[in-house]
């Protein structure tokens, strides 16, 4: 299995203020990382691994297999925060 690492995880309220994806705290990031690693364990070994810098930060890119097939790109979703009313 490929070693899974995460480029610059965004943890804490300072990232949330910038209006880009962030994890509320370290525990939230660790829950995400555990599920991510579990999902990656079910995939074949990637042929290529890259980190691409974007205006939103670094993005990890994996290429599986080779050939002339149509590429599949998975885009991350966005979780809506529920407002809690007192």
PDB file with one MODEL, atoms N, CA, C and O in Angstrom:
MODEL        1
ATOM      1  N   UNK A   1       0.815  -1.183   0.000  1.00  0.00           N
ATOM      2  CA  UNK A   1       0.000   0.000   0.000  1.00  0.00           C
ATOM      3  C   UNK A   1       0.864   1.254   0.000  1.00  0.00           C
ATOM      4  O   UNK A   1       1.916   1.297   0.638  1.00  0.00           O
ATOM      5  N   UNK A   2       0.418   2.252  -0.708  1.00  0.00           N
ATOM      6  CA  UNK A   2       1.109   3.528  -0.769  1.00  0.00           C
ATOM      7  C   UNK A   2       0.982   4.264   0.559  1.00  0.00           C
ATOM      8  O   UNK A   2      -0.081   4.268   1.181  1.00  0.00           O
ATOM      9  N   UNK A   3       2.060   4.874   0.977  1.00  0.00           N
ATOM     10  CA  UNK A   3       2.012   5.711   2.178  1.00  0.00           C
ATOM     11  C   UNK A   3       1.148   6.933   1.864  1.00  0.00           C
ATOM     12  O   UNK A   3       1.401   7.651   0.897  1.00  0.00           O
ATOM     13  N   UNK A   4       0.144   7.156   2.680  1.00  0.00           N
ATOM     14  CA  UNK A   4      -0.764   8.282   2.467  1.00  0.00           C
ATOM     15  C   UNK A   4      -0.339   9.438   3.370  1.00  0.00           C
ATOM     16  O   UNK A   4      -0.235   9.295   4.589  1.00  0.00           O
ATOM     17  N   UNK A   5      -0.101  10.568   2.747  1.00  0.00           N
ATOM     18  CA  UNK A   5       0.194  11.784   3.497  1.00  0.00           C
ATOM     19  C   UNK A   5      -0.711  12.881   2.964  1.00  0.00           C
ATOM     20  O   UNK A   5      -1.265  12.769   1.870  1.00  0.00           O
ATOM     21  N   UNK A   6      -0.851  13.916   3.727  1.00  0.00           N
ATOM     22  CA  UNK A   6      -1.758  14.994   3.361  1.00  0.00           C
ATOM     23  C   UNK A   6      -0.989  16.307   3.298  1.00  0.00           C
ATOM     24  O   UNK A   6      -0.377  16.718   4.284  1.00  0.00           O
ATOM     25  N   UNK A   7      -1.018  16.966   2.144  1.00  0.00           N
ATOM     26  CA  UNK A   7      -0.342  18.257   2.072  1.00  0.00           C
ATOM     27  C   UNK A   7      -1.106  19.300   2.875  1.00  0.00           C
ATOM     28  O   UNK A   7      -2.320  19.442   2.729  1.00  0.00           O
ATOM     29  N   UNK A   8      -0.407  20.008   3.699  1.00  0.00           N
ATOM     30  CA  UNK A   8      -0.928  21.119   4.499  1.00  0.00           C
ATOM     31  C   UNK A   8      -2.395  20.997   4.923  1.00  0.00           C
ATOM     32  O   UNK A   8      -3.239  21.738   4.420  1.00  0.00           O
ATOM     33  N   UNK A   9      -2.714  20.072   5.841  1.00  0.00           N
ATOM     34  CA  UNK A   9      -4.109  20.014   6.292  1.00  0.00           C
ATOM     35  C   UNK A   9      -4.505  21.324   6.962  1.00  0.00           C
ATOM     36  O   UNK A   9      -3.757  21.885   7.762  1.00  0.00           O
ATOM     37  N   UNK A  10      -5.669  21.786   6.624  1.00  0.00           N
ATOM     38  CA  UNK A  10      -6.169  23.060   7.154  1.00  0.00           C
ATOM     39  C   UNK A  10      -7.001  22.779   8.394  1.00  0.00           C
ATOM     40  O   UNK A  10      -8.131  22.299   8.302  1.00  0.00           O
ATOM     41  N   UNK A  11      -6.443  23.078   9.530  1.00  0.00           N
ATOM     42  CA  UNK A  11      -7.097  22.766  10.793  1.00  0.00           C
ATOM     43  C   UNK A  11      -7.250  24.045  11.604  1.00  0.00           C
ATOM     44  O   UNK A  11      -6.273  24.756  11.839  1.00  0.00           O
ATOM     45  N   UNK A  12      -8.467  24.335  12.029  1.00  0.00           N
ATOM     46  CA  UNK A  12      -8.700  25.455  12.922  1.00  0.00           C
ATOM     47  C   UNK A  12      -9.477  26.597  12.305  1.00  0.00           C
ATOM     48  O   UNK A  12      -9.652  26.663  11.088  1.00  0.00           O
ATOM     49  N   UNK A  13      -9.939  27.489  13.152  1.00  0.00           N
ATOM     50  CA  UNK A  13     -10.807  28.584  12.707  1.00  0.00           C
ATOM     51  C   UNK A  13     -10.123  29.590  11.790  1.00  0.00           C
ATOM     52  O   UNK A  13     -10.798  30.262  11.011  1.00  0.00           O
ATOM     53  N   UNK A  14      -8.799  29.708  11.865  1.00  0.00           N
ATOM     54  CA  UNK A  14      -8.129  30.682  10.982  1.00  0.00           C
ATOM     55  C   UNK A  14      -8.344  30.330   9.512  1.00  0.00           C
ATOM     56  O   UNK A  14      -8.392  31.226   8.668  1.00  0.00           O
ATOM     57  N   UNK A  15      -8.475  29.035   9.189  1.00  0.00           N
ATOM     58  CA  UNK A  15      -8.751  28.631   7.810  1.00  0.00           C
ATOM     59  C   UNK A  15     -10.208  28.884   7.462  1.00  0.00           C
ATOM     60  O   UNK A  15     -10.513  29.316   6.351  1.00  0.00           O
ATOM     61  N   UNK A  16     -11.100  28.623   8.388  1.00  0.00           N
ATOM     62  CA  UNK A  16     -12.529  28.823   8.128  1.00  0.00           C
ATOM     63  C   UNK A  16     -12.818  30.284   7.786  1.00  0.00           C
ATOM     64  O   UNK A  16     -13.683  30.567   6.957  1.00  0.00           O
ATOM     65  N   UNK A  17     -12.104  31.205   8.414  1.00  0.00           N
ATOM     66  CA  UNK A  17     -12.305  32.634   8.126  1.00  0.00           C
ATOM     67  C   UNK A  17     -11.930  32.972   6.692  1.00  0.00           C
ATOM     68  O   UNK A  17     -12.414  33.963   6.146  1.00  0.00           O
ATOM     69  N   UNK A  18     -11.085  32.175   6.081  1.00  0.00           N
ATOM     70  CA  UNK A  18     -10.670  32.448   4.697  1.00  0.00           C
ATOM     71  C   UNK A  18     -11.670  31.909   3.681  1.00  0.00           C
ATOM     72  O   UNK A  18     -11.472  32.048   2.474  1.00  0.00           O
ATOM     73  N   UNK A  19     -12.747  31.291   4.173  1.00  0.00           N
ATOM     74  CA  UNK A  19     -13.821  30.766   3.338  1.00  0.00           C
ATOM     75  C   UNK A  19     -13.346  29.660   2.406  1.00  0.00           C
ATOM     76  O   UNK A  19     -13.815  29.553   1.273  1.00  0.00           O
ATOM     77  N   UNK A  20     -12.424  28.845   2.877  1.00  0.00           N
ATOM     78  CA  UNK A  20     -12.008  27.661   2.144  1.00  0.00           C
ATOM     79  C   UNK A  20     -12.137  26.473   3.079  1.00  0.00           C
ATOM     80  O   UNK A  20     -12.212  26.641   4.297  1.00  0.00           O
ATOM     81  N   UNK A  21     -12.163  25.277   2.519  1.00  0.00           N
ATOM     82  CA  UNK A  21     -12.355  24.078   3.322  1.00  0.00           C
ATOM     83  C   UNK A  21     -11.361  23.962   4.460  1.00  0.00           C
ATOM     84  O   UNK A  21     -10.166  24.205   4.293  1.00  0.00           O
ATOM     85  N   UNK A  22     -11.878  23.586   5.624  1.00  0.00           N
ATOM     86  CA  UNK A  22     -11.031  23.445   6.804  1.00  0.00           C
ATOM     87  C   UNK A  22     -11.656  22.426   7.741  1.00  0.00           C
ATOM     88  O   UNK A  22     -12.860  22.172   7.690  1.00  0.00           O
ATOM     89  N   UNK A  23     -10.838  21.856   8.583  1.00  0.00           N
ATOM     90  CA  UNK A  23     -11.310  20.960   9.634  1.00  0.00           C
ATOM     91  C   UNK A  23     -11.426  21.767  10.911  1.00  0.00           C
ATOM     92  O   UNK A  23     -10.558  22.580  11.229  1.00  0.00           O
ATOM     93  N   UNK A  24     -12.493  21.537  11.628  1.00  0.00           N
ATOM     94  CA  UNK A  24     -12.760  22.293  12.860  1.00  0.00           C
ATOM     95  C   UNK A  24     -11.624  22.144  13.865  1.00  0.00           C
ATOM     96  O   UNK A  24     -11.212  23.112  14.505  1.00  0.00           O
ATOM     97  N   UNK A  25     -11.122  20.906  13.993  1.00  0.00           N
ATOM     98  CA  UNK A  25     -10.057  20.644  14.958  1.00  0.00           C
ATOM     99  C   UNK A  25      -9.267  19.418  14.517  1.00  0.00           C
ATOM    100  O   UNK A  25      -9.603  18.780  13.519  1.00  0.00           O
ATOM    101  N   UNK A  26      -8.230  19.097  15.257  1.00  0.00           N
ATOM    102  CA  UNK A  26      -7.372  17.970  14.910  1.00  0.00           C
ATOM    103  C   UNK A  26      -8.141  16.655  14.916  1.00  0.00           C
ATOM    104  O   UNK A  26      -7.897  15.795  14.070  1.00  0.00           O
ATOM    105  N   UNK A  27      -9.065  16.488  15.859  1.00  0.00           N
ATOM    106  CA  UNK A  27      -9.857  15.255  15.926  1.00  0.00           C
ATOM    107  C   UNK A  27     -10.678  15.064  14.645  1.00  0.00           C
ATOM    108  O   UNK A  27     -10.780  13.944  14.143  1.00  0.00           O
ATOM    109  N   UNK A  28     -11.256  16.128  14.119  1.00  0.00           N
ATOM    110  CA  UNK A  28     -12.031  16.038  12.877  1.00  0.00           C
ATOM    111  C   UNK A  28     -11.126  15.630  11.719  1.00  0.00           C
ATOM    112  O   UNK A  28     -11.504  14.790  10.901  1.00  0.00           O
ATOM    113  N   UNK A  29      -9.938  16.218  11.646  1.00  0.00           N
ATOM    114  CA  UNK A  29      -9.005  15.839  10.589  1.00  0.00           C
ATOM    115  C   UNK A  29      -8.600  14.377  10.720  1.00  0.00           C
ATOM    116  O   UNK A  29      -8.535  13.666   9.717  1.00  0.00           O
ATOM    117  N   UNK A  30      -8.327  13.920  11.930  1.00  0.00           N
ATOM    118  CA  UNK A  30      -7.919  12.527  12.131  1.00  0.00           C
ATOM    119  C   UNK A  30      -9.023  11.555  11.738  1.00  0.00           C
ATOM    120  O   UNK A  30      -8.727  10.484  11.209  1.00  0.00           O
ATOM    121  N   UNK A  31     -10.294  11.898  11.981  1.00  0.00           N
ATOM    122  CA  UNK A  31     -11.413  11.042  11.537  1.00  0.00           C
ATOM    123  C   UNK A  31     -11.425  10.970  10.011  1.00  0.00           C
ATOM    124  O   UNK A  31     -11.560   9.888   9.439  1.00  0.00           O
ATOM    125  N   UNK A  32     -11.286  12.116   9.356  1.00  0.00           N
ATOM    126  CA  UNK A  32     -11.229  12.146   7.897  1.00  0.00           C
ATOM    127  C   UNK A  32     -10.066  11.312   7.383  1.00  0.00           C
ATOM    128  O   UNK A  32     -10.241  10.507   6.468  1.00  0.00           O
ATOM    129  N   UNK A  33      -8.876  11.494   7.960  1.00  0.00           N
ATOM    130  CA  UNK A  33      -7.681  10.795   7.500  1.00  0.00           C
ATOM    131  C   UNK A  33      -7.835   9.285   7.637  1.00  0.00           C
ATOM    132  O   UNK A  33      -7.385   8.540   6.767  1.00  0.00           O
ATOM    133  N   UNK A  34      -8.460   8.825   8.711  1.00  0.00           N
ATOM    134  CA  UNK A  34      -8.657   7.383   8.904  1.00  0.00           C
ATOM    135  C   UNK A  34      -9.563   6.803   7.824  1.00  0.00           C
ATOM    136  O   UNK A  34      -9.278   5.733   7.286  1.00  0.00           O
ATOM    137  N   UNK A  35     -10.649   7.499   7.504  1.00  0.00           N
ATOM    138  CA  UNK A  35     -11.568   7.027   6.465  1.00  0.00           C
ATOM    139  C   UNK A  35     -10.897   7.085   5.097  1.00  0.00           C
ATOM    140  O   UNK A  35     -11.066   6.172   4.288  1.00  0.00           O
ATOM    141  N   UNK A  36     -10.148   8.134   4.831  1.00  0.00           N
ATOM    142  CA  UNK A  36      -9.424   8.293   3.564  1.00  0.00           C
ATOM    143  C   UNK A  36      -8.444   7.144   3.376  1.00  0.00           C
ATOM    144  O   UNK A  36      -8.392   6.531   2.309  1.00  0.00           O
ATOM    145  N   UNK A  37      -7.668   6.854   4.416  1.00  0.00           N
ATOM    146  CA  UNK A  37      -6.688   5.759   4.328  1.00  0.00           C
ATOM    147  C   UNK A  37      -7.383   4.414   4.121  1.00  0.00           C
ATOM    148  O   UNK A  37      -6.909   3.580   3.349  1.00  0.00           O
ATOM    149  N   UNK A  38      -8.499   4.203   4.805  1.00  0.00           N
ATOM    150  CA  UNK A  38      -9.248   2.956   4.634  1.00  0.00           C
ATOM    151  C   UNK A  38      -9.743   2.815   3.194  1.00  0.00           C
ATOM    152  O   UNK A  38      -9.664   1.733   2.612  1.00  0.00           O
ATOM    153  N   UNK A  39     -10.248   3.896   2.625  1.00  0.00           N
ATOM    154  CA  UNK A  39     -10.717   3.862   1.234  1.00  0.00           C
ATOM    155  C   UNK A  39      -9.559   3.599   0.275  1.00  0.00           C
ATOM    156  O   UNK A  39      -9.707   2.826  -0.673  1.00  0.00           O
ATOM    157  N   UNK A  40      -8.414   4.230   0.509  1.00  0.00           N
ATOM    158  CA  UNK A  40      -7.260   4.024  -0.360  1.00  0.00           C
ATOM    159  C   UNK A  40      -6.732   2.596  -0.276  1.00  0.00           C
ATOM    160  O   UNK A  40      -6.159   2.091  -1.241  1.00  0.00           O
ATOM    161  N   UNK A  41      -6.920   1.935   0.876  1.00  0.00           N
ATOM    162  CA  UNK A  41      -6.495   0.540   1.027  1.00  0.00           C
ATOM    163  C   UNK A  41      -7.239  -0.382   0.063  1.00  0.00           C
ATOM    164  O   UNK A  41      -6.732  -1.448  -0.288  1.00  0.00           O
ATOM    165  N   UNK A  42      -8.431   0.016  -0.366  1.00  0.00           N
ATOM    166  CA  UNK A  42      -9.226  -0.803  -1.280  1.00  0.00           C
ATOM    167  C   UNK A  42      -8.889  -0.588  -2.742  1.00  0.00           C
ATOM    168  O   UNK A  42      -9.478  -1.230  -3.611  1.00  0.00           O
ATOM    169  N   UNK A  43      -7.961   0.296  -3.027  1.00  0.00           N
ATOM    170  CA  UNK A  43      -7.586   0.597  -4.414  1.00  0.00           C
ATOM    171  C   UNK A  43      -6.247  -0.055  -4.754  1.00  0.00           C
ATOM    172  O   UNK A  43      -5.458  -0.372  -3.863  1.00  0.00           O
ATOM    173  N   UNK A  44      -5.999  -0.250  -6.049  1.00  0.00           N
ATOM    174  CA  UNK A  44      -4.678  -0.761  -6.431  1.00  0.00           C
ATOM    175  C   UNK A  44      -3.598   0.281  -6.156  1.00  0.00           C
ATOM    176  O   UNK A  44      -3.890   1.449  -5.903  1.00  0.00           O
ATOM    177  N   UNK A  45      -2.368  -0.159  -6.210  1.00  0.00           N
ATOM    178  CA  UNK A  45      -1.235   0.759  -6.029  1.00  0.00           C
ATOM    179  C   UNK A  45      -1.252   1.804  -7.152  1.00  0.00           C
ATOM    180  O   UNK A  45      -1.337   1.434  -8.323  1.00  0.00           O
ATOM    181  N   UNK A  46      -1.174   3.099  -6.822  1.00  0.00           N
ATOM    182  CA  UNK A  46      -1.173   4.118  -7.877  1.00  0.00           C
ATOM    183  C   UNK A  46       0.091   4.035  -8.735  1.00  0.00           C
ATOM    184  O   UNK A  46       1.176   3.718  -8.247  1.00  0.00           O
ATOM    185  N   UNK A  47      -0.077   4.325 -10.012  1.00  0.00           N
ATOM    186  CA  UNK A  47       1.059   4.376 -10.940  1.00  0.00           C
ATOM    187  C   UNK A  47       1.864   5.654 -10.733  1.00  0.00           C
ATOM    188  O   UNK A  47       3.075   5.689 -10.951  1.00  0.00           O
ATOM    189  N   UNK A  48       1.164   6.702 -10.308  1.00  0.00           N
ATOM    190  CA  UNK A  48       1.824   7.998 -10.158  1.00  0.00           C
ATOM    191  C   UNK A  48       1.133   8.787  -9.049  1.00  0.00           C
ATOM    192  O   UNK A  48      -0.076   8.674  -8.848  1.00  0.00           O
ATOM    193  N   UNK A  49       1.907   9.573  -8.346  1.00  0.00           N
ATOM    194  CA  UNK A  49       1.414  10.423  -7.270  1.00  0.00           C
ATOM    195  C   UNK A  49       2.018  11.809  -7.473  1.00  0.00           C
ATOM    196  O   UNK A  49       3.230  11.954  -7.636  1.00  0.00           O
ATOM    197  N   UNK A  50       1.160  12.821  -7.462  1.00  0.00           N
ATOM    198  CA  UNK A  50       1.639  14.202  -7.603  1.00  0.00           C
ATOM    199  C   UNK A  50       0.934  15.098  -6.604  1.00  0.00           C
ATOM    200  O   UNK A  50      -0.170  14.808  -6.143  1.00  0.00           O
ATOM    201  N   UNK A  51       1.592  16.173  -6.290  1.00  0.00           N
ATOM    202  CA  UNK A  51       0.977  17.236  -5.515  1.00  0.00           C
ATOM    203  C   UNK A  51       0.957  18.466  -6.417  1.00  0.00           C
ATOM    204  O   UNK A  51       1.995  18.915  -6.905  1.00  0.00           O
ATOM    205  N   UNK A  52      -0.235  18.996  -6.627  1.00  0.00           N
ATOM    206  CA  UNK A  52      -0.423  20.124  -7.538  1.00  0.00           C
ATOM    207  C   UNK A  52      -0.809  21.346  -6.712  1.00  0.00           C
ATOM    208  O   UNK A  52      -1.767  21.300  -5.940  1.00  0.00           O
ATOM    209  N   UNK A  53      -0.071  22.427  -6.871  1.00  0.00           N
ATOM    210  CA  UNK A  53      -0.400  23.677  -6.185  1.00  0.00           C
ATOM    211  C   UNK A  53      -1.502  24.403  -6.943  1.00  0.00           C
ATOM    212  O   UNK A  53      -1.423  24.575  -8.160  1.00  0.00           O
ATOM    213  N   UNK A  54      -2.526  24.825  -6.219  1.00  0.00           N
ATOM    214  CA  UNK A  54      -3.625  25.589  -6.803  1.00  0.00           C
ATOM    215  C   UNK A  54      -3.810  26.863  -5.987  1.00  0.00           C
ATOM    216  O   UNK A  54      -3.146  27.057  -4.968  1.00  0.00           O
ATOM    217  N   UNK A  55      -4.699  27.715  -6.430  1.00  0.00           N
ATOM    218  CA  UNK A  55      -4.964  28.946  -5.672  1.00  0.00           C
ATOM    219  C   UNK A  55      -5.650  28.647  -4.339  1.00  0.00           C
ATOM    220  O   UNK A  55      -5.705  29.514  -3.467  1.00  0.00           O
ATOM    221  N   UNK A  56      -6.173  27.429  -4.172  1.00  0.00           N
ATOM    222  CA  UNK A  56      -6.795  27.023  -2.908  1.00  0.00           C
ATOM    223  C   UNK A  56      -5.853  26.222  -2.027  1.00  0.00           C
ATOM    224  O   UNK A  56      -6.223  25.842  -0.916  1.00  0.00           O
ATOM    225  N   UNK A  57      -4.658  25.961  -2.495  1.00  0.00           N
ATOM    226  CA  UNK A  57      -3.695  25.160  -1.735  1.00  0.00           C
ATOM    227  C   UNK A  57      -3.265  23.935  -2.527  1.00  0.00           C
ATOM    228  O   UNK A  57      -3.612  23.786  -3.699  1.00  0.00           O
ATOM    229  N   UNK A  58      -2.513  23.069  -1.883  1.00  0.00           N
ATOM    230  CA  UNK A  58      -1.995  21.872  -2.538  1.00  0.00           C
ATOM    231  C   UNK A  58      -3.089  20.811  -2.662  1.00  0.00           C
ATOM    232  O   UNK A  58      -3.896  20.627  -1.751  1.00  0.00           O
ATOM    233  N   UNK A  59      -3.104  20.117  -3.797  1.00  0.00           N
ATOM    234  CA  UNK A  59      -4.062  19.051  -4.076  1.00  0.00           C
ATOM    235  C   UNK A  59      -3.284  17.790  -4.422  1.00  0.00           C
ATOM    236  O   UNK A  59      -2.344  17.833  -5.216  1.00  0.00           O
ATOM    237  N   UNK A  60      -3.670  16.677  -3.833  1.00  0.00           N
ATOM    238  CA  UNK A  60      -3.008  15.396  -4.113  1.00  0.00           C
ATOM    239  C   UNK A  60      -3.699  14.737  -5.299  1.00  0.00           C
ATOM    240  O   UNK A  60      -4.928  14.675  -5.349  1.00  0.00           O
ATOM    241  N   UNK A  61      -2.915  14.246  -6.251  1.00  0.00           N
ATOM    242  CA  UNK A  61      -3.428  13.606  -7.454  1.00  0.00           C
ATOM    243  C   UNK A  61      -2.811  12.220  -7.572  1.00  0.00           C
ATOM    244  O   UNK A  61      -1.595  12.063  -7.459  1.00  0.00           O
ATOM    245  N   UNK A  62      -3.658  11.206  -7.802  1.00  0.00           N
ATOM    246  CA  UNK A  62      -3.202   9.837  -8.000  1.00  0.00           C
ATOM    247  C   UNK A  62      -3.578   9.406  -9.406  1.00  0.00           C
ATOM    248  O   UNK A  62      -4.664   9.729  -9.887  1.00  0.00           O
ATOM    249  N   UNK A  63      -2.685   8.678 -10.069  1.00  0.00           N
ATOM    250  CA  UNK A  63      -3.005   8.073 -11.364  1.00  0.00           C
ATOM    251  C   UNK A  63      -2.909   6.571 -11.189  1.00  0.00           C
ATOM    252  O   UNK A  63      -1.887   6.043 -10.752  1.00  0.00           O
ATOM    253  N   UNK A  64      -4.001   5.885 -11.542  1.00  0.00           N
ATOM    254  CA  UNK A  64      -4.063   4.436 -11.456  1.00  0.00           C
ATOM    255  C   UNK A  64      -4.106   3.864 -12.864  1.00  0.00           C
ATOM    256  O   UNK A  64      -4.916   4.292 -13.686  1.00  0.00           O
ATOM    257  N   UNK A  65      -3.245   2.905 -13.144  1.00  0.00           N
ATOM    258  CA  UNK A  65      -3.262   2.239 -14.436  1.00  0.00           C
ATOM    259  C   UNK A  65      -2.696   3.101 -15.544  1.00  0.00           C
ATOM    260  O   UNK A  65      -2.246   4.226 -15.327  1.00  0.00           O
ATOM    261  N   UNK A  66      -2.732   2.547 -16.714  1.00  0.00           N
ATOM    262  CA  UNK A  66      -2.234   3.239 -17.900  1.00  0.00           C
ATOM    263  C   UNK A  66      -3.145   2.869 -19.059  1.00  0.00           C
ATOM    264  O   UNK A  66      -3.926   1.924 -18.957  1.00  0.00           O
ATOM    265  N   UNK A  67      -3.054   3.577 -20.117  1.00  0.00           N
ATOM    266  CA  UNK A  67      -3.849   3.225 -21.280  1.00  0.00           C
ATOM    267  C   UNK A  67      -4.555   4.403 -21.890  1.00  0.00           C
ATOM    268  O   UNK A  67      -4.303   5.559 -21.548  1.00  0.00           O
ATOM    269  N   UNK A  68      -5.450   4.080 -22.808  1.00  0.00           N
ATOM    270  CA  UNK A  68      -6.142   5.097 -23.577  1.00  0.00           C
ATOM    271  C   UNK A  68      -7.564   5.358 -23.090  1.00  0.00           C
ATOM    272  O   UNK A  68      -8.340   6.019 -23.781  1.00  0.00           O
ATOM    273  N   UNK A  69      -7.913   4.855 -21.923  1.00  0.00           N
ATOM    274  CA  UNK A  69      -9.265   5.039 -21.402  1.00  0.00           C
ATOM    275  C   UNK A  69      -9.561   6.484 -21.048  1.00  0.00           C
ATOM    276  O   UNK A  69      -8.666   7.329 -21.010  1.00  0.00           O
ATOM    277  N   UNK A  70     -10.811   6.749 -20.794  1.00  0.00           N
ATOM    278  CA  UNK A  70     -11.249   8.079 -20.391  1.00  0.00           C
ATOM    279  C   UNK A  70     -10.907   8.262 -18.916  1.00  0.00           C
ATOM    280  O   UNK A  70     -11.265   7.414 -18.099  1.00  0.00           O
ATOM    281  N   UNK A  71     -10.224   9.343 -18.557  1.00  0.00           N
ATOM    282  CA  UNK A  71      -9.866   9.543 -17.152  1.00  0.00           C
ATOM    283  C   UNK A  71     -11.092   9.852 -16.303  1.00  0.00           C
ATOM    284  O   UNK A  71     -12.062  10.442 -16.779  1.00  0.00           O
ATOM    285  N   UNK A  72     -11.032   9.452 -15.061  1.00  0.00           N
ATOM    286  CA  UNK A  72     -12.071   9.742 -14.084  1.00  0.00           C
ATOM    287  C   UNK A  72     -11.462  10.660 -13.041  1.00  0.00           C
ATOM    288  O   UNK A  72     -10.430  10.347 -12.448  1.00  0.00           O
ATOM    289  N   UNK A  73     -12.100  11.781 -12.827  1.00  0.00           N
ATOM    290  CA  UNK A  73     -11.609  12.742 -11.844  1.00  0.00           C
ATOM    291  C   UNK A  73     -12.672  12.876 -10.758  1.00  0.00           C
ATOM    292  O   UNK A  73     -13.824  13.206 -11.040  1.00  0.00           O
ATOM    293  N   UNK A  74     -12.277  12.619  -9.525  1.00  0.00           N
ATOM    294  CA  UNK A  74     -13.189  12.764  -8.392  1.00  0.00           C
ATOM    295  C   UNK A  74     -12.956  14.120  -7.752  1.00  0.00           C
ATOM    296  O   UNK A  74     -11.840  14.436  -7.340  1.00  0.00           O
ATOM    297  N   UNK A  75     -13.986  14.902  -7.670  1.00  0.00           N
ATOM    298  CA  UNK A  75     -13.877  16.229  -7.087  1.00  0.00           C
ATOM    299  C   UNK A  75     -14.459  16.196  -5.682  1.00  0.00           C
ATOM    300  O   UNK A  75     -15.502  15.581  -5.459  1.00  0.00           O
ATOM    301  N   UNK A  76     -13.802  16.846  -4.738  1.00  0.00           N
ATOM    302  CA  UNK A  76     -14.327  16.848  -3.376  1.00  0.00           C
ATOM    303  C   UNK A  76     -15.605  17.678  -3.294  1.00  0.00           C
ATOM    304  O   UNK A  76     -15.774  18.673  -3.999  1.00  0.00           O
ATOM    305  N   UNK A  77     -16.488  17.240  -2.419  1.00  0.00           N
ATOM    306  CA  UNK A  77     -17.713  17.991  -2.179  1.00  0.00           C
ATOM    307  C   UNK A  77     -17.490  19.029  -1.103  1.00  0.00           C
ATOM    308  O   UNK A  77     -16.369  19.248  -0.644  1.00  0.00           O
ATOM    309  N   UNK A  78     -18.545  19.643  -0.723  1.00  0.00           N
ATOM    310  CA  UNK A  78     -18.458  20.634   0.344  1.00  0.00           C
ATOM    311  C   UNK A  78     -19.539  20.314   1.364  1.00  0.00           C
ATOM    312  O   UNK A  78     -20.705  20.134   1.014  1.00  0.00           O
ATOM    313  N   UNK A  79     -19.149  20.249   2.593  1.00  0.00           N
ATOM    314  CA  UNK A  79     -20.093  19.957   3.659  1.00  0.00           C
ATOM    315  C   UNK A  79     -20.704  21.253   4.147  1.00  0.00           C
ATOM    316  O   UNK A  79     -20.004  22.236   4.394  1.00  0.00           O
ATOM    317  N   UNK A  80     -21.996  21.242   4.281  1.00  0.00           N
ATOM    318  CA  UNK A  80     -22.682  22.423   4.820  1.00  0.00           C
ATOM    319  C   UNK A  80     -22.685  22.341   6.325  1.00  0.00           C
ATOM    320  O   UNK A  80     -22.938  21.280   6.895  1.00  0.00           O
ATOM    321  N   UNK A  81     -22.415  23.417   6.950  1.00  0.00           N
ATOM    322  CA  UNK A  81     -22.459  23.469   8.413  1.00  0.00           C
ATOM    323  C   UNK A  81     -23.887  23.769   8.857  1.00  0.00           C
ATOM    324  O   UNK A  81     -24.531  24.692   8.358  1.00  0.00           O
ATOM    325  N   UNK A  82     -24.355  22.983   9.789  1.00  0.00           N
ATOM    326  CA  UNK A  82     -25.676  23.253  10.350  1.00  0.00           C
ATOM    327  C   UNK A  82     -25.548  24.316  11.421  1.00  0.00           C
ATOM    328  O   UNK A  82     -24.598  24.322  12.205  1.00  0.00           O
ATOM    329  N   UNK A  83     -26.503  25.200  11.442  1.00  0.00           N
ATOM    330  CA  UNK A  83     -26.510  26.227  12.478  1.00  0.00           C
ATOM    331  C   UNK A  83     -27.199  25.655  13.697  1.00  0.00           C
ATOM    332  O   UNK A  83     -28.282  25.077  13.601  1.00  0.00           O
ATOM    333  N   UNK A  84     -26.569  25.818  14.834  1.00  0.00           N
ATOM    334  CA  UNK A  84     -27.157  25.359  16.080  1.00  0.00           C
ATOM    335  C   UNK A  84     -27.756  26.552  16.791  1.00  0.00           C
ATOM    336  O   UNK A  84     -27.078  27.545  17.053  1.00  0.00           O
ATOM    337  N   UNK A  85     -29.015  26.441  17.095  1.00  0.00           N
ATOM    338  CA  UNK A  85     -29.701  27.547  17.769  1.00  0.00           C
ATOM    339  C   UNK A  85     -29.859  27.237  19.237  1.00  0.00           C
ATOM    340  O   UNK A  85     -30.247  26.132  19.618  1.00  0.00           O
ATOM    341  N   UNK A  86     -29.560  28.205  20.041  1.00  0.00           N
ATOM    342  CA  UNK A  86     -29.654  28.024  21.505  1.00  0.00           C
ATOM    343  C   UNK A  86     -31.049  28.268  21.998  1.00  0.00           C
ATOM    344  O   UNK A  86     -31.307  28.161  23.197  1.00  0.00           O
TER     345      UNK A  86
ENDMDL
END
